[in-house]
């Protein structure tokens, strides 16, 4: 993947098809700014899917680690399903 190009929302609006083509063809993401603040990224759909898969695998590994730790500690420090859901929500910000 190439270094991202940074462009304002106005610039991207004027040539969105080119931004998408650059993401797909050249594997170059575009970071979109609004009022000088980075707001979004345009990247190739396959790259998005790859990153999403990595994130899901990392989450699964984290949950498995929590389960292994809980099993090793026994039931005295176990958590309810609601507590586990809260941990997951907190982990994802």
C-alpha positions as CSV (number, residue, x, y, z in Angstrom):
1,X,0.0,0.0,0.0
2,X,1.3,3.4,-0.9
3,X,1.5,6.4,1.4
4,X,-1.9,8.1,1.7
5,X,-2.7,11.3,-0.1
6,X,-4.3,14.0,2.0
7,X,-7.0,16.1,0.4
8,X,-9.8,18.4,1.6
9,X,-13.4,17.5,1.2
10,X,-13.7,20.2,-1.5
11,X,-10.8,18.7,-3.5
12,X,-12.2,15.1,-3.2
13,X,-15.7,16.3,-4.3
14,X,-14.2,17.7,-7.5
15,X,-12.7,14.4,-8.6
16,X,-14.2,11.5,-6.5
17,X,-13.9,9.0,-9.3
18,X,-10.2,9.6,-9.5
19,X,-9.9,9.2,-5.8
20,X,-11.7,5.8,-6.0
21,X,-9.6,4.8,-9.0
22,X,-6.4,5.7,-7.2
23,X,-7.5,3.6,-4.2
24,X,-8.3,0.6,-6.3
25,X,-5.7,0.8,-9.0
26,X,-2.7,2.2,-7.2
27,X,-3.6,1.0,-3.7
28,X,-3.2,4.5,-2.5
29,X,-5.7,5.6,0.2
30,X,-6.9,9.2,0.4
31,X,-7.4,10.8,3.8
32,X,-10.2,13.4,3.6
33,X,-10.0,16.5,5.7
34,X,-12.7,18.9,6.7
35,X,-11.8,22.3,8.2
36,X,-8.2,20.9,8.5
37,X,-9.2,17.9,10.6
38,X,-8.8,14.4,9.2
39,X,-12.3,12.9,9.0
40,X,-12.3,9.8,6.7
41,X,-10.3,7.6,4.5
42,X,-11.1,6.2,1.0
43,X,-9.4,2.9,0.4
44,X,-9.8,-0.1,-1.9
45,X,-12.6,-2.4,-0.8
46,X,-10.3,-5.4,-0.7
47,X,-7.9,-3.5,1.7
48,X,-10.9,-2.6,3.8
49,X,-12.0,-6.3,4.0
50,X,-8.5,-7.3,4.9
51,X,-8.3,-4.8,7.7
52,X,-11.7,-5.8,8.9
53,X,-10.7,-9.4,9.0
54,X,-7.6,-8.6,10.9
55,X,-9.6,-6.6,13.5
56,X,-12.1,-9.5,13.9
57,X,-9.3,-12.0,14.3
58,X,-7.6,-9.8,17.0
59,X,-11.0,-9.5,18.8
60,X,-11.4,-13.2,18.7
61,X,-7.9,-13.8,20.0
62,X,-8.6,-11.2,22.8
63,X,-11.9,-13.0,23.8
64,X,-10.2,-16.4,23.7
65,X,-7.4,-15.0,26.0
66,X,-10.1,-13.7,28.4
67,X,-11.8,-17.0,28.4
68,X,-8.5,-18.9,29.0
69,X,-7.6,-16.6,31.9
70,X,-11.1,-17.0,33.4
71,X,-10.8,-20.7,33.1
72,X,-7.4,-20.8,34.7
73,X,-8.7,-18.6,37.6
74,X,-11.7,-20.8,38.3
75,X,-15.2,-19.6,39.0
76,X,-14.4,-17.3,42.0
77,X,-13.6,-14.4,39.6
78,X,-16.1,-15.2,36.9
79,X,-18.2,-12.6,35.2
80,X,-21.7,-12.6,34.0
81,X,-22.7,-12.4,30.3
82,X,-23.7,-8.8,30.9
83,X,-20.3,-8.0,32.4
84,X,-18.5,-9.6,29.5
85,X,-20.7,-7.6,27.0
86,X,-19.7,-4.4,28.9
87,X,-16.0,-5.4,28.7
88,X,-16.4,-5.8,24.9
89,X,-18.2,-2.5,24.6
90,X,-15.5,-0.7,26.6
91,X,-12.7,-2.4,24.6
92,X,-14.3,-1.0,21.4
93,X,-14.5,2.5,22.8
